[in-house]
Amino acid sequence: MTHTTDQPTRGASGAVVPVLAFAGIVVAVMQTLLVPVIKDLPQLLGTEPSNATWVLTSTLLSGAVATPIMGRLGDLYGKRRMLVLSLAVMVVGALVSALTSDLLTMIAGRTLQGFAMGAIPLGIGLMRDMLPREKLGSAMALMSSSIGVGGGLALPAAALVAQHMDWHALFYGAAGLGVLSIALTFLVVPESPMRAEGSFDVAGAIGLSAGLVLLLLPITKGSDWGWSSGTTLGLFAASVAVLLLWGVFELRHSAPLVDLRTTARPAVLFTNLASIMVGVSFYVVSLVLPQLLQLPKATGYGLGQSMVNAGLLVAPLGLTMMFTAPVYARLSAKYGPKTTLILGMVIIGIGYGGGLGLMSAAWQSLVIAVVLGAGIGLAYSSLPALIVGAVPASETGAANGLNTLMRSIGTSVSSAVIGMVLANTANHVGGVAVPTMHGFRVSFLIATGAVAVGLVLALLLPKRGRPAEVALHTQLRASSEEDAVLAGAEEVLRGFRGRVVDATGVPVARAKVTLIDRRGRQAGATLSAEDGTYALAVPAEGAYVLAAKAAGHGPLASSATHAGDDRAVDLDLALPGETVSA
């Protein structure tokens, strides 16, 4: 069940979306912060290359673990509160890393930085809870794309810092960005009034964390340990066993960390599987192009660019993703998020397929980055709309957290597989492994194959879901006031409609009206319009409770029944007092 807080919600200002997107970009910076110095990490930390990779692996693992957990905590205790907590932990981790050159301490700091990945689903959840429908689709698209935007923009900035300053300055800069993001969040972003009833599933969180660590460890370290080694195979087997036991436990738990029954819906399942493929495709270009650009021309295929120039040539990947968000909003408003996901997959495939023959000049890398940025931007933008349209509002944070986790698993698989391909195809010159053009092309072929699988999964997404899902998809697709009015007209054909009034019959604007099903779970929520009118779609026939609340008025809970057909039940809600039938 979902309820609202007792305090009235502050109106969301126009700055909420850019502030939340900025938080997502700051968090994403952690993924590529050390890419410019990755080859020098063993020397900088005084350790072996295999040990230095833990500086990257630790961030990946903690981010994967934290993402679904922070999403659920946000649903329970407040999304803004958990967003600020995620950023604060990241700042502490950045400062720890900035003050050390010791391997273990650096790994600890990088682990703390990874916890900030939970900010992405929390930001999407905040947007759903407070934004008007005509702004929701493009806002969530920008928030979802912030993962790629931050990663792309961080490359040239981090390269410039690493080339001209001590490498620890990278972490001081990250800490400064985190502090700025926290301050802006406190100043601009109101707390969401939406809460999920119940307690936090500690056992479920421990089980999921253990299963993810056991799964991602061999994925990220398999090249070093050997894919057929006992350690790698043993960890894979242990992960399967732990995740199966965790799944059984979650299915029996009354308030699970992840609602696996909801996750098994085709709309959610195929979206999450497609997200893995999008994650794979995004990380391939991030691994291949910087190396190709920086290899010396003496190799016969290297493009001989400096670290900073290579970062600038790859930066359009993130910039194009950022500018794709408003384009996505228009396309999705007309054709729906499923179509935009399919279009994004097709463009990614064209980018990688064409890229096989565009590796001989720096400007060609720029073309590849722009095309892939457009495709990945469309795909990333479509994912939260598909997820939000298929789950109850009380599960938005956890569901988007799981979706972000799927993308992280995709990037982990991509990093491991592409790293193995480049290592196995490299030429060894003077004891140094030099990636070959063959390895780069095989990497692009792997990305093309992943996109093809993702395209098939996107095509399998259902065209229409339950009535409530259809209504919410219509809400997400609305990109103008006119579209919003049409969306409201569709909603009232399948549920409850009426006015919220006070005891004297005066309309109450911006009253929170929540639809609760017979299981005590939220089935829908809306705000009344300026004239007090509201409309709520129903997922199925049956008995419901409509709970209404507004600042300055007492709360109201009223029982109502709907036949589940395409008929609107007229029901006015008086605050405080009896329910008045229209």
Beta strands, then each sheet from edge to edge (+ up, - down):
strand 1: 2-4
strand 2: 194-196
strand 3: 427-429
strand 4: 432-434
strand 5: 495-502
strand 6: 512-516
strand 7: 522-527
strand 8: 533-537
strand 9: 542-549
strand 10: 556-562
strand 11: 569-575
strand 12: 580-581
sheet 1: 1+ 2-
sheet 2: 3+ 4-
sheet 3: 8+ 5- 11- 12+
sheet 4: 7+ 6- 9+ 10-
end
